[in-house]
């Protein structure tokens, strides 16, 4: 929201609107939204437990919202809240001092700003926020600490049978270390995976140290969020340490054993076999079948990965795979180097789950020890955050309510959201003009989205032109340290028959490239333009706007009855080389120019909102009647 948010949304205006805006922007009137810019932290790195200096500028709101609330967080935990009365539309520089964490790793500081009526309230609310990463040095680490960071919880003695030891971590910096006495050299396994008899109820991290406390190896996320280490050990003393990834902690059961003799069928180099065939994983399970003719036989498949993300290769019957012998799976990178392997994931069948970037890999089917037989290998690209939500209730693990709203107990004196039948309803109440309402996937949590299909059924709000209503369905990586990107469906309340679509992509927030299409569903009238301010321009001052026709208009059937305040299905399909927009399953835009297609390399958020803009320096007027956007359902698929 605020100036930064308005600037983000500028690409959805029509060509005439952009021309008008070019002349109107310098005379911005009182803003109801605060804003933040130029967030920085120092020193970086900062000493563990030292003083971190956080600097930024905040925009004054004035009027009915005279106090700028600033809430500071580290790694999602609130550390401070400040209130300042800053002159309307004036930027004020702020410097704050907070104590740095003690764990040696990368952390995030987030500053949320909000125009508030009160000099004491609104902490945790936001019109806008920015996030900056920094590193702590000299403290404990969440990778492998030296052995001096913890004492031995107990001593374990691996045999060829699985044994277990259980415990718990009391905080995100707690660790538990076990002394390992190895009496017979060979391959050893230390596992929190349920398939091995282990467990953990948090995101874990395992480390293995030699007798001198030097890190030998470590693992994160071997089987989901659980960790496993497989390593060849000579006779002697070692240390295995259980900790949490980042600041995670909880209870665990560590399984351990010496891999039984004769079971050293690890991963051969890729030169041991030729490719049986090439497989192309999608989000649906596919299978390929074969057989091994002897205990030394292997079958290798070339894997072409077209979309980065988690992939699964499975001989488990629950996934559609099979094997009639004790199997072993190996995964290699494009150079033939082993990436990971698995034995006995589900009984005697094997399964690998691994994050793969776009490129070429090799998966190899073999037998444990001298075993062989027939098999069916199932494979797919997983979509861990796929969902369908009919909004019978607000799933707070999926959605965060922003701008200090509560959909379960709405304040109907201002813009609010409410769960109704059907769906979730966003409403600007009669006589109100002010803050918008938004639900968004949690900005710092694990629910993040990448390339895929974003689809929703909803009806947008309509109203008078001076009410400045915007209904929006979009995804964005806003407030990360990465180049800004955004993909939008937006609807202006006064344009009842028009769909606005936009793609923002830039290496610089102040100079983003925006390509947008404005499409009238009744008449077929359309504009597709590029908006590109100069790299070194200051917001609202001396900015040039270059708008030109782009792409040949597509022949799309018209719908004479189309209204944005009726229910319609809207979808954008985002891939590495194109973004397609659909209205009621009709493709209305195919953007296949790579220079405008955002990269899916950082976390994106899934967002719905209803708000009132102040583009052109004109504040929105109170609405004549209740104005509502209603979302019936939403879904995401990879």
N, C-alpha and C positions, 0 to 999 in steps of 0.2 A: 504494500500500500504506500501512500505518500508519494513524494516526487519520484523516488526510485521505482516504485511500483507502477506509477502512471507512465513513466518512461518505458517500462517494459511493455506496457499494453498499447503503446502508440501505434504499433504496426497493424492494428485491426481497423483503423479508420479507413474510410473511403478516400479516393484520390482528392476529391474536393475538400474533405475534412482535413487532410494533411496540409493542403494549401492554406486553409483558414487557420489551422493550428500554427503554422510557421510564423504568422504575423501576430497571433494572439498570445503565444507562450510567454514573452517577456513580462507581461503585466499580470503575474499570478496573484490572486487575491487570497484572503485568509484560508488556510488549509485546515481541514479537520483531522488530517493524518500527520503523525510525526514521521521522521525518516532518519536514517543513519548512513554515514559514509566514512571512508578512510580509516577503517578499523586496523589497528596495528598493535603488536605486542613486542616487548623487549624486557630483558635480553632474550635472545633465542640462539642457542639453548639457554635455559635458566637452571640454576642449581636446585637440586631437590629441596623443597621446603623454603626456597628463597622468595624474594619479592618480585612479582611479575607486574610490569607496568602496562596498563591497557589504555590506549589512546584512541579517540574517535571524535567525530563531529555529529551533533544531533540538531535536527531542524525544529524550530519553535512552531507551535500551532496557534497559540493565542485564542481569542474569542471564548467560546464555551469550554475549551479544553486547554487551559493556560499552563498546565504542568506537564513537563516531559518526564515520564517515568522511564528509568533505565534499569533493566534487570540483567545482572551478570551471572553467567553460568560457566562452570568448568565441567566438561564431560557430562553435561545434562543435569548437574547438581547446582542449585542456586547458591551463589556465594554472597551477593550483595544486591541492594535495590536503592536507587537514588531518585530524587525528585528535584527538578529545576524549573523555574519560571523563565522561559526564554522568549524573546520577542518574536512575534509572528513572522514566519518566513525568513528567519535569520538563522544562520548556522553558528553554533557555539561549540568550541573545542573543549573536550573533557579528557582528563587524565585520572585514572583510578589505579589503586594499588591493591593487589590481592596476593595471598600466599599460594605459591606453586605447589602442585602435588609432589609426592615423594617417590613415585614410581618412574623409573627411567624408560620413557617411551614417548610416542607422540600423543599429545592431548589436544583438545579443542576448547577454545573460549568462545562463548556466544554472548552477544549483547543484543537484547531486545528493547526497542523503544516504543513508546505509546503516548499519545496525547490524552491526558487524563483530566477529569473535572476536579480531582482531589489532590491535595499536597501530600497525602499519606497512603492512598490506595493504588490499585491497578498493577501492583507488582506481579510479574508473570504474564501480563497481557502484552500484546504487540501489534503495532501497525506494520513494523518492518524489523528485520534483524540481520546481523551479519555474523559470520563464523570465521575464526582464524585458527590455524594450527600452530602449535609450538612444541618444542621438545624439552624434556627434563633430563638432565645429565647428573651423574654422580649418585643416583639413588638405586633402589631396587628395580629390577627389570621384570617384565612379564614374559620374556623369553627365558633363557637359561641363566639363572643366578649362579655365582660361584658357590661351591659347597658350604662356604662359611656362612651363607645367609640363613641356614636352618640347621638344626640338630637332627640326629637320626630318630625317627619315630619308633622304628624297630628294625630288626635284621630279617631278611627273607632268604630262603634257600631253594632256588628253582630246581625242580625235577622235571621229568617228562610228562607229568600230569599237571593239569591246570590247578593252581591254588589261588586263593584270594586273600586280600587284606582290605579292610574298610576304614574310612575316616571321613573327616569333614574339614573344610576351610572356613574360617570364621570371618574373613574379610577378603577384599580384592587383592590385598598384598600378602596374604597368608600363603604358605607353602608347607607341604609335608614331604619329607625326604626319607627314603628307605635304603638302608645299607644292603647291598646284594652280594652274597657270598657264592661265587661260581666254583664248583668242584669239578665240573667236566666242561671242557671247551666245546664251543659250537654255537649254533644260532639260538638266540633267546628272544622271547616275546614278552612285552609288558603292555597290557591292554585295558582300556576303559570301555571297550565295545561290548554290547550286550551279547553278541554272537560268541564271545569268548568267555562269558560269565562275568564280565565287568559291568560297571554302570557309572553314570554321573548325571546330575540334574542341572548342569550348567555348562557353559562353553569352556572346555578344559584345555590344558597344555601339559605335555609330558616332556621331561628332560632326562637324559642319561649322561652321567659323568664317569670319568675314569677314577682310579684310586687316588689321584692327586687333586681331584676336584675340577679337572678340565672338562668342558663340555665335549661329549662324543657325538651325540645326535639329539634331535628333538622332533616332536610332531604336534601338529594342530589339525583337527578336523579330519581324522582318518575315516571315521564312520559317523557321518552327521557332524555333531559338535563334540563328539568323543574322540579321544586320541589313542594312538597305538604306535609302539616302537618295536621293530624287528631288527636285531643287530647281532653280529658274530662277536662272541666274547671269549677271551682266553681265561684260563684258570686264574682266579684272583678276586679282588674286591672292587666293587663298583657302587654307584649311587643312582637311584631312580627317584625323580622328584615330581610330585603332583602339584600343579598350580592352575590358575585360571587365566584364560586369555583376556587381556586388557584388565578390567576390574571385576571380572566374574568370579563367583565362588559358590560353594554348596557342598553337598555330600557326594561321596564316590565309593566305588569298589574297584580296586586294582587287581586284575588277573595277571598271573605271570607263570611262565614255564620255560624249560629248555626244549626246543623243538626236537621231537623224537628222532632218533638216528635213522638215516636213510631218507629223510624228508627234506633234503636240501635242493629240491627242485625250485630254485629261485628263478630269476628272470635271465634267460640267455640274451646275448646281444642279438640285434635284429638280423645279423648275418646268418643266424642258425636256420632261418626259413625264408621262403619267398612268399609273396602275397598271394593268398588264396583268392581274394577278391577285394573290392573297395566298397565300404559301407558309408552311408550318408545319414547320420542321425538327425531325426526331427523330434518334435515333442510327442509323437506317438510311438509306442513300442513297435519295433520291427525285429525280425529274426533272421538268422542264417544258421544252417545246420551242416554238420560234418562229422567226421570220425577220425580217431587216432589209431594207427595200425600197430603201434608198439609203445612201450614205456618211454621211449626216447623221441617219439614223434611229436611234432607241434604243428599247429595251424595258426598262421598270422594273417590278420586283416588290416588293410590300410584304411584309416579313418579320416574322412574329410570333414572338418568342422567349419561350418559356414556362419554360425552364430555362437559367440562366446557364452560361457556359462557352465553350470554343473551338468555332467554327462554320466550315464550309468551303462555298465556292461555287465550282464548278469546271466548266470546259468541256473538261477533259482526258479523253481516252478511257479512261485507267486508272481513272477514278472513275465512269465511265458517262456522261460528257458528250461533246459533240462540237461542232465548228464547221468549216465549209468555207471560212473566210476568216480574215484576220488580225484577231483579236478584242481587245477591251479591256473589263475589268470594273471597276465602281466600287461602293463601299459607302458609304451615307449614314446619318447618325443620324436620329432622329425629327424633327429640325428641318430636315433636308435639307442639313446640313453634311457635306462629304466626310470620311469616316473613314479610308479607305485605297483603294488601287486596284492593279491589276496588268495587266501586259502581258507576253506571251511566257513564261509559267511553264513550259509544256511544248510546245516548238515554237512555233507561232503561236497556240496556245490559252492562255487566261488562267485563273488560279485565285487566290482570296483565302482566306486562313486568318486568323481574327480572333476575339478574345475579346469576347463580347457579354453584357451584363447583360439581365435580363428587361425586355422592352419592344418597341418598334416600330422597324424599320429598313427601308432600301430598298436593293436590289441592282439595278444597271443594266447591261444588256448593250449594248455598242456595238461599233463597228469602229475599228481603229487607222487613223489618217489617214482615207482615203475608202473603206475596205473595208467590205463588207457581204455577207450571205448567210444561210444557215440555221444553227441552233444547237440544242443540247440542254444545258440548264443542270442540273447535278447539285448537290445540296445536302444537308447533314446537320449534326447536332451531333456533334462528335467526342468520343471518350471515351479520352483519352490514357493513362490508367492502368488501363483494363480488363484483366483477366487471368483465367486459369484455372490453378490450381496443384494438381497431384496429389501434391505432396510426395515425388516420387521422390528429391529431394535438397532441402536447405534453400537456397533462392535468397536469398543474403545481400544482393542488391541490393533485394529486396522485403521481407525480414524481418530484424529485429534481435532477437537473443537477449538478454533482460534478466535481471537479478539474477545476473550473473556466471556464466551457464551456457554450455555449449558442446554443441550438439546432435550435432556430429560426433564428439566425444570426451567423452561424458557422465561426470560423477561420480555414480555410482549410490548413494552413501552418503546423498545428500539428494535433494530433489525435482529431477527432471531431465527433459530431453527427448531423444528419439532418433528418427532416421529409420528406419522399419520398413516392411514391406510388409503392409497398405497404410498410407500416410500418415506423419504425425508423431505420436509418442506422448509424452504427458506423464505422469509417474509419481511418486507419493509412495511411497517404498520402505517395506517393512514395518519397523515400529518407529520411524519418523521422524515428527516434528512440527516444522514450521518454515516457512522461506521457500517461496513458491510459484514457479512457473515460467511464463514468458510469452514469446511472440513477438509482435512489434508492427512495423507499418510504421515506417521510420526517422522519428524525431520532427522532425528539422529538414531533411530532404531533400525532393527533388522528388516523391516518391511519396506523394501526398496524395489524399484521397478526399472527395467531396461527395455531393450528392443522387445516388441510384442504388439498384441492387439488390445487397445484400450476402447471399451465400448460401454455405452450407457443409454438408457431410455429415460427421457425427461421432457418436461415442458418448461420453456423459459418465461421470465417475467416480461410483461409489456406495460407501457406507460407513456406519459407525455415526454416530449423531447427535453424539456427543462428539468425533468426528474433524473436524467442522466443514468438510467438503469443499465447495468451490465450483468448478464448471466453467463457463467463460464464453466467449461469442462476442459481440463488441461493437465499437462505434466511438465515438470520443470526441475532443474538441478539448482535452483536459486539458493543463495546463502551457503555455497560451498566454495572452496578455493580454486575451483576449476572454471574454465571459460563458460560463460553463461549460455544456456540453451533452454528452449521452451517450445512446446507444440500445443496449439490452442484450437478449441471451438469457442466462439464468443457470439453473443447476441445483444444488440442494442435494443432497448425497450421500445423505442419508437419505430423500429424497422421490423414490422411484423412478418415480413415475407423473405427476410434476408439472413443468410448464414455467413459469418465471418470466420475465416480460418487463417492461422498465422504460424510461421516457423521462425524462431529467433535463434541466431547462432553467431557467436562472436568470441574473439580472444580478449576483448576489452568491453567491460560493462557499459562504458560511456560511448562505445562506437559499434554497437551490435548491427549486424546485417539482419534485416527482417524481410522475409518474402511473404506476402499475404494475398489471399484471394477473397474477394467479396462477391457472393453469388446470390442473385435473386431467384428463388426457387419457382416463383410463378411465371416470370417473364424470360428467364434464362440470361438476363443481363449480368455481365461479370466483368470484374477487373482483376488482373493479377499483376502486382507491382512489387518493386524492391524499394525498401527504405534503408538508407545507409548514411548516417551522419558522419562528419569528418572525424578522424581518429583523435585529434587533439582538441576537440571542441569542449566547451563547458556547457553543462546541462542548461537548456533554455536560453543560452546566450551565444550568439554567433554560430549557431548550428545550421548547417545546410542540409536540406532534405532532397535526395535524388529519387524521384519516383518515375519509373518508366514501365511501359508494357513488357510483360515477360511471359513467354510461352504462348503457343497458339491456343485460343479458346477451344474447349472440348464440347462436343455435341452431347448435351445432357437433357433428358426428357423433363419438361416442365410439369409442375403440379399446381393447377389453378386454385386448389383449395388449401394450399400450404399456409400454415400460420405457426409461428414459433411458440405460441401459447397452447398448442395442441401437443400431445405426446408424439415424439419421433425418436427413432433409433439413430444415434450418432456414434461413429467409430473412426479412429485413425489407426492405421496399420503401419508400424514403424520398423523398418529394417535398416541394415547398414548402408544401403544404397538408394533408398527411396522412403517417402512417407505418402501413403494413400489416405484420403479422407472419404468417408461414406456417410450419406444421409439416407436412412431407410433402405440400406443395402445397395444403394446406387452410388458408384464412385463419382464424386464431383471434383476430385483433384488428384492428379498423380504427380507428385513432386519428385523427380528422379535426377535432379542435378546435385551431384555429391557436394558441391561447395555450400549448399544450403541444408544438407541433411545432418542433424546433430549426431555426434558420436555417443555411443552408449558405454562410456568408460567410467562413469561415476554414478552415484545414486541419484535417482529421480523420484519425484513425489507425485502422487495421484491426487488431484485437487478438484473440488467443486466450490464455486462461490457465487454470491449475489452481492453486488456493491454498487455504489453511485460514484461516478468519476467527477473530477473537476478539471477536465481537459480544457485548454484554452483560457484558464484562469477564471472560469465561471463556476461558482459553487452550485451544487444541485439544490433544487427546490424541494420542499416537503411534498410527499406524494399525495395525490387527491384521494386515493383509495388504497387498501392493502394491495401490495404488489408481491406476487409469489412466484418462485421457481420450485418445481416439485420433481425430485429424482425418484423414479420408480425402482430402478435397479442399476447396478454397475458390475462390470466384470473385467478381468485381466487374464490374458493368455499369452504365453511366450510365442 
